[in-house]
């Protein structure tokens, strides 16, 4: 259900007194995506691979989103806001894969709504441009490792790009939430 690395920092994030901290979630949707929990007050990050399960479909096994596990993660961390990457169909992707991706994306939105977690969507181009990232997944993994050295081991493999993207979305989202907090004069 989790990848090769266990979530990092989650116990501390969920068990410490919250005080003035702000917890945001960044979500890179898709079966190879991830959920990153960023505690702005303590500058801590926990990363979960997108929880999946294997189901029998005809004569083959298919991997799909585990909605109950995703809901459990979000319920446990109680984020103030979730930032979900908004992606659309890309040329060359099959109809079935895009349909399945859309089902998962909709399920994530539904879980956030059911848990009453405020949500914003952001395009990859927007958060990457705002963070001044170079093109490519290697650049995203390197930047995530630089921003979060305590969990840099979570971003070392090529297939860790979903983790890196979720971490960067959470980081970008925390900046947005903080600016909104300051604008309110609270």
N, C-alpha and C positions, 0 to 999 in steps of 0.2 A: 504494500500500500504506500509506503514511503520508498524513495529511491535508495541508493547505496549509502547515503549519509542520513543520520537522524536529524530531526529539526534541531537547530541550535538556538539557545537563549529563550526558548518558549516558556520554560518553567519560571524563569526570572521575570519575564514580561508579564505573565499572568498572575504571579503570586505577590509581587511587590505592591506596596501602596501606590496608587496612581498619582495622587497629588496633582501637580500642574502638567503632568506629561500628556502627550497626545499619541494615541495609537492609530495608525493608518495601515491599510492593507493594500498591496499592489497585486493585481492578478493578471498573469499572462495566460489567457484561456487556451484550451486545447489539451489534448491528452499528454503532450510533452511539455506543457506549461508548468506553472508553479504559483504558489501563493506565498507572498512575502509579508511578514508582519514587522512593521517598523515602529519602534517606540521613540518618538522624537525627543522626549524629555531625557531619556537615558541613552540615546543614540545606540540602541540595540536592535539587532535584526535577527529574526528567525525565518527560515525558509522551508517550505513544504513542497515537495513535488506534488503536482496535481493528483489528488487521490483517485485511483482508478480501480476497476474490478474487471474480471474476465467473465464474459457471459457466452453461453453456447448459442450460436446463430446458424441454424441449418447444420451443416457438417463441419463447421469451423468455429474456433473460439475468437471472439472479438473483445477488444479492450474498450471500455467506456467509462465515463465519469461516474464516480461513486458519490452521488448526491448526499447520502447520509454522512459520509466521512467529511465531505467539504463543509456541510452544515455544522458538524461537531467542532471542526477547527475554528470556524468563524464564531460560533456560540461561545467557545472557550475564551477567545482573545477579546471579544467585545470591542471591536474597533469603533472609533468615532466616525470613520469614513472609509469607504472602499473606492479604489481607483481601478477600473477595469479597462484593459486595452480593447479598443474598438478596432476590429479588423474586418476586412471584407474579402470576398472571393478574389483569388489571384489567377491569372491566366495559366492554363495547363492543369489545374486541379480538377479532379473528377467530380461529377455530380454527387455521387454517393458520399465521398469524403467531405464535400462542402455541406451537404445536408447534415451529416453526423456532427460536424463542427458547429453548425448552427443550433442543433439540438442542445449540445453541451453549453454553448454560449447562453442560450435562453434559460437553461437550467440554473446557471450561475446567477443570472439576473434575478430569477425567481427566488432563489435561496436568499440572496441579499434583501430582496423585498420582504420575504416572509419573516426574516430576522430583524426587520426594520433598521437595517444598516444603510445610512445615506450613501449614495453611490454616484460617481461621476465616471464618464467614459472619456478616454483620451486616445487619439490615434498614435500609432508608432512614430510617425513623422513629427508630431507635436512634442511628445516627451523627449525624443532623441534630439531634436533641434534645440529645445530649451536647455537640455543638459550639455549641449555642445559636443555631442558624441560623433566620432568618426564613423564612417559607414562600415557595417559588418558586425557579425555576431562576436568575433574575437575581440573587437574593440569594446563591445558591451560587457563581455566577461572580464576584461582587464579593468574597466572603469568600476565595475561592481566590486572587484577585489581591492581596488584602491580605496574606495569609499568605505568598505567594510572589512578591514584587514583581519578582524577577529574571526571572521567566517570565510576568509578568502578561499579556503579549501573546498567550499561549496561550488566554486565557479571554475575549477581547473580543467575539467574535461570539455571537449567540444559539445557533447550532449547536455552540458549544464547551461546552455544558452537560455532556456526557459526560466531557470532559477535567476540568472543574471538579469534578464528582462523584468521579471517580477520584482526583484530588489530595486532596480532602477525606477520602475513605475512607482513603487512605494516611496522611494526617496523623492521623486518628482512630486508625488501627491502630498507628501509631508510639507514640502515647500509651499504648495498651493494652500493647504489647510492653515499653515502658520501665517501666511500673508492675509488670509481671510480672517483669522483670529485677531491679527493686529488691526485690520481695517475696522473691525467691530469695536475696537477700543476697550476690550474686556480686560 
